[in-house]
Amino acid sequence: MNNRFQLAAAFAVSTAFALPAAHAEKLTITVTHELDAARPSETITVPWSEVNRALPGALLQKIAVRDAAGKLLPYQVTNVAPQAKDPENRGIAYGDLIFQHDFKAGEKSATFIVEKTETVSPPFPTKVFARYVQERLDDFAWENDKVAHRTYGPALGAPAPAGSGKEVLVTSGNDIWFKRVPYPIVDRWYNKGHDHYHVDQGEGMDMYNVGRTLGAGGTGIWDGSKIAKANNYAKWKVLANGPVRAIFELSYDAFDAAGTQVSEVRRFTVDAGHWFDRVESTFTFTGPQQLNAVVGLNKTPSDKGQDPRIATDRVAAEGSLRQWVTQKSNDAFGVAVVVPTAQGAGSDQANDFVIAPVTSGKPLTYYVGAAWSRAGEITSKEAWQQQVALTAARAKAPVKVALAVTK
């Protein structure tokens, strides 16, 4: 997955890789960007093949990544799209080296050093997490240190046997679990039992309403009059799981979109320190050259009894659709999607959405985010709008990575 902004996954990176095939003691990584704004928790990715070229034999557990001041940085090495198998244990089979940097406002360049070490690097605390939750009717849940989400699987969508009392919900929409703490809560909340996480006990709560809508950033196909969308996800796959980035895919069975059978795979990239996740939805279909996909928000996302005041607006230049929801007793929250290729917008009875053209087999990239005022970081509609705008700006101006070998 390229650098993303995240919001850092959020960002596909423009890279300049031109390493000579030479042995070296250090790999110098220079990262630049064009924005004047701060870019906290910017995720930097470097193909491991380039690390291995610069530092032959480097192993994921025996390297150090340092910033310009010499500070050791947490890092992650993925096995997404590995370069090759590694039967001789020469360190050639990994995917990407990943780490983060907080760019201050006006700081447009930063330099890092990667070195081999003799000792094993300690594990870093994880800030991201994704897992299949079989014990809760096939939920799939994910989180970082800012916000958590979940979506619904086959067991929840299956008909209830007579007399079982099993819950049934058919939707491919996304749910939100609003957090007040930076540490992982997904397992803790599931272990509490289904009812407990609907009440804020100091860590946050599930107060978002999905129902049969698109929820927070769900997708579908728009035919000009109605949305056709998938049912609950059918398959899942975790590709990376921290400490800096989690990547997973959810696959959806084909559904009918005005006579065209469409299937979908959503790849989520969840980075530490970001309010937004990057999503790539790949729709597969035959017949039309293009279809119009939608990415949307539930019009009525608040719990019952909260008498919400919902401010919804769209900024075409950002490709964004934003909500700020003020509630009676559960404080306020923001939800938004950013779709850089959006070419329009619309609504139906249940959802507001932006519209973007899609081609079969080519991913549609967008960003889905949320924040709760009770967490204490984003406490007003204006602050949320600024965060959405920053997400859009970072997506349009990805960081650039240049590598150099030094002896």
N, C-alpha and C positions, 0 to 999 in steps of 0.2 A: 504494500500500500504506500503510495507516495506521501510526501509531507502534506499534512492537511492542516487546515486550521480546525479545528475541533472540534472543532475548531481545531486543533492541529490536525485532525485528520482531515481535519478539515482540510488539509491543504495538500494538493498535489504540488510537488516541488519541481522547479526547473533546476536541473543539475548540470554541472560542467565537470564530467569525470574524464580525466586524461592522464592517468597514472602510468608511468613507465614500469615495465616489468623488472623491477629491481628490488633487492633486499634493502630494508631500512629499519631503523630503530624506532621511528616515530611517524605517525600519520597526522598531518596537520589538516584540520577541517575549518574552512572559513565560510561563514554563513552571512549572507547579506539580504536586505530587503528594501523596499521603497517607501514604506509608510512612515509618517511622522509619529503616529500613535504608538503607544506601548503594545507589545505583543506578549502577554504573560503566558507561560507554559507552552512556548512554541516547540513543537515536536520536530526534531531533526532526524532524518533517516538517511542512512548510507548503505548501499548494497554491500553485503558481506564479501562478495567477490572482490570488491575494491580494497576492503580491509585486509583480506588474505593476500592480495597482490603486494600491498605495502608491507605487511607484517606476516610473512609466510609462516604457516603453522600456528598462527594465533588461535586460541580456543576461547569459547564464549565465557568460560569461568576463570580465565587467566588473562584478562586485559584490564586496563584502567582508562577511564575517560576523564579528562581534566579540562576546566575552563582556563581562561587566560591568566587567572590569579593562582592557578595550581590546585584549585578545589576539586576534590573528587565528586563526580556526578553519578547519580543512579543511571543505569542503562539497562537495556533489554536487547536480546538477540532473538529474532524470530526464526521459525522454520517455514514461513509462508513462501511458496514457490522456491524451494531450495535449489542451489546451483547444481548439486550432484549428490550422490551417495558418498560416504566417507569411510570405506572399510579399513583404511589405514590410520584413521584418527588424525588427519592432518588439518582439520578445521576448515574444510571446504564446502560443507553441506548446509550452511545456514542461509537465511534469507536476508534480513536487514539488521543493522545496528541502529538502535533507537535511543535517543536521550532528549532532554529538554533544556531550554534556556528561557529566562525571563528578559525579553528585550524591553528596556525602559523607553519612555517617550524620547524620540530623537536618536536613539541608539540604532544605527542601521547596519552595523557589522559586529560580528563576534567570532573569536577564534578558539578552537579546541584542539587538544592533543589526545591521540589514542596510542597507548603503549602496551606491549606485552609485559606480563608480570610473572614472577617466579611462584608467587603464592596464589591461592585460590581467593577470588573476590568474594566478599560476604554477600549474602542475599539482601536485596533492597526491599523495604516495605512496599507492598503493592497498593496502588491507588485505584485500580480498575479491576473489574470482576464480571464474568459472564458465565451463566450455567443453565442447563436444562433442569427444570424442577418437576420431576416425575411425581413427587408426593403431593403436588397441588395441581392435578389434572393437566399435566404437560405444559404448564407455564414455561416460558423462557424469560429469564430476568437478567438485567445487567446494570452496572453502576460505575461511577467514578467518585471522586471526593466531593462532587458538587450535587449530583442528582442521580436518581435511579429510575429505571423503566422496567416494564415487563410487557409481554404480549402472550397470546393465547394459542394453545395447541390442540391436537386432535381430540384428546379426552374431554376437554371442556365443551367442544362442539358436538360430541356424540350424543345421540338421543338418550334420555334417562330411562333406564329400565323401570318398569311399573313398580311403584311403591318405594323406589330407592331414594327419592328426594334429591338426586344429584342435580347440581347446577348445570344449566345449559346456556352457552353463549357462543354465537357464531359471528365472528368478526376478525378481520385482519388489522384492525386499528391498534395503536400503541397506547399503553397506559403510562402514567407517571407516578413514581413514589417520591414525594418531596422530602429532602433531607435537611436536617439542621446540624449535622455533624460530618466531619471529613472522613471518618473511618467507615469500613464496609458494614452495611446493615442488611443486605439481602438475606443471608442465612439466618441472622438473628430474628428478622421479622417473620420469616416462614416458620421458624421454630416456635415462635410465640403462638401461632395458630391464626386462622383466617380472620377472626374478628378483631384481634388486638391491634393490627397495624392500621385500622381505620380510626384510631384515636392517637393523638400526639402524646406520647409518654416521655418526651424530651429529646427524641432522636429525629422526629418527623412523622409523616403519616401518608397514607393512601387516601387522598380526598379528590382525586380526579375521576371524572365520569367518562367512560368510553362507550358503553352500550354497544349498539350496532353501527356506530359512526366510524369515521376515519380516526377518531381519537387525536392523539398528538403526532401528526406527521404521517398518517397512513396514506396509502396510495390507491389508485384505481385508474380506469380508462373512461374518458368522457366522450360521449357521442353527440354532444350538443344539447341533450335534454336530460340525461341521467348518468350516474356513475355506475359502472360495472366494476366489481372488485372481488378479490379472492376471499375464500373462507379462511379459517384458522390455518396457521402454518402447518405443513405436512412433515417437513424434515428440518433438522438443525445440524450445524457443524461449527465447532469452535476451532479457530485457526491460530489464535494467540490469546494469552490471558495474563498479561501484566509482566512486570510491575508498572510499566508506563502506558502501555496500549493493550487493549483487548480488541480482537477482530473475530467476528462470527458471521455465519450466513444462515438465513432462514429461507426455505424453499416453499413455494405455494403451488398447489395443483392448478391446472388450467381452469379458467372460468370463461363464460361467454360474454363477449363485448360486442353487442349488436351484430351477432353472427360470426365473429372472429374469435377463435379459441386462443386465449392468452395465458401463458404461465409466467411466473415471476420468481426471481431470486433476489433477496435483499442482502447486501453485505454491509454490516455495521462496523465502523471504526470508532472506538471509544477511547479518548485520550484523557489522561490525568489533567486536572486543572481547568477543564473546559465545561461551559454550560451547554455546549452543542455537540452532538454526535454527527459524524459524517456518514451518509448512507448512499450506497450505489444500488439502484434498482435496475435489474436487467430483465426486460420483458421479452418473451419469445413468442412469435406468432408468424403465420404465413398469410399471404394475400396482400393486404395494404402495405405500401412502402413505409408509411408512418401512421402512428396513432397519437392521439392527444392524451397524455398521462396527467393525472392530477395529484398534488400533494396537499393535504388539507388539515383543518382543525375542526374539532367538534364545536358547534355553535353554543352548546350549553354544557360546559365542562365542569361545573361546580357541583358539589354534593347537594342533596336535598336540604331544604331549610336554611340555606345560606343567603337567600335573597341577593344574588350576585349582581353587581354592576359590571358589565362586560364591555370594554373598549376594544374594538377591532379595527385595524387599519392595514393598508397595503402600501408599500413603497416600491413602485415599479422599477426604479433604478437599481434597487438592491435585490430585486426578485423575492422580496420578503412579504410575509403575512404575519401580523403580530396581534396578540391578545394581551390585555392586562385585566385581570379579574379581581375585583374587590368584593370580599365576602363579609357576611355578618359577624362571624366569630372566629373564622379560621384564617384571618388576615388575607393578604393579596398574593397572587401569583401571576407570572408571565409565561406564556407559551408562544413559540414562533417557529416558522419554517423559513428557510432561505433557499431559493431555487435559482441559481445563476442563469439558467437558460429559459426561465419562465417567459412566456409570450402573451399571457393573459390571465384572467381570473374569473371566478364564478362562484355560485353558491347553489345549494339545494335546500331542502327543508331542514336537514340535519347538519350540514357542513358548509364552511367557507373553504375555498381552495384556490391555488394558483395552477395554471395550465402550462405544460411544456411538451413539445413534440418528442416522440421516442421512435427509434428504429429498432427492429428486431435484433436482439443479440448485443446491442450497444448500451452500456449503463447510463442511466440518468443519475447525476450526482446532485445531492441536496443535503441540507443540514437541518437537524431537528433539535430544539433546545427548550429548556424550562428553568424557572427559578422561583423561589418562594421568599417572600419578604421576611418571614419569621427566621430565616437562616441568617439574616443580618447583613448580607452583602449587597443585594439588589433590592432596594426597599421602596422604589417608586416607579411609576410608569416611564418617567423620563430616563431613569437609569437603565431600565430594561430596553428601551428603544436604542440607547447608546450601545448596549451590548450586542443587540441584533445588528446594528450598523457596523460595528467592529467586525463581527463575524463575516458579514458580506464583503467588507473591505479586505479582510485577510484572505478570503477565498479568491478574490480577484487579483491579489498581489502576493503570490506565494513566495516563500523564501527561496534563495538560490544557494546552492552548495557547491563549493570548489574544494578539491583535494590536492595536497602536495605531500611529497615524500621528503623527509629530512633525516640525515644520518645522526 
